Each structure stands twice: as C-alpha cells, then as structure tokens.
Amino acid sequence: LVEKRKQARIPFGALLENGLLQPGQILYFARSGIRAKILSNGHLRCGKITGSIHFVAKVLMNGAPANGWDLWLYKDENGNKILIDKLREKLRTSNV
C-alpha cells in the first residue's frame, strides 16, 4: 500500500466533476453529526462557515488540525454514512 502522502493528490472538486457527489448534497461531520452542504465550487457551507472540507472541519474542531477526507461522510444510496475518502480512493483506482 502506498504511503498516504505519496498517493496521487485528488482535489475534493474532482468528486463533483466525476459525479460521485453533487452540489447541494449534504455531508455529515464524523464527530457530531453536524451537516454541511456542498456548493458548486467544491466548498462546503456549514451554518455561517464556508470553505474547503479541511477549513470547515478545522473550524468545527476549534482550530485543531483537520483532514477533511477523514472527517466528512456522505450517505450512499442505502442511507449508510461513508467517509468521503472512500470516494477519493475510487477515483484513484479508476485512474480518472
């Protein structure tokens, strides 16, 4: 398994471009169930906070370092909450 830091970088927006997530879709913050809406520019809006998956997570964690890939979940077609990092892995393995 390739070390995380050495894996191909995939921006969050690529999940939208490839149809894995949609603007307007809700993401769930892993630690609290707080919800955020995906904007068409690839940012999230969570109450008065707007920014990247990492920035919004960091604010929600009172400034602690945050990797948004490991903290935001989406609901699949069965209603299961799954880390968005799984979608990033799907893109990596499909060589998009």
Helices and strands as residue ranges (DSSP letters): G 4-6, H 13-17, E 26-29, E 35-38, E 44-46, E 49-51, H 53-60, G 68-70, E 72-75, E 81-83, H 85-94
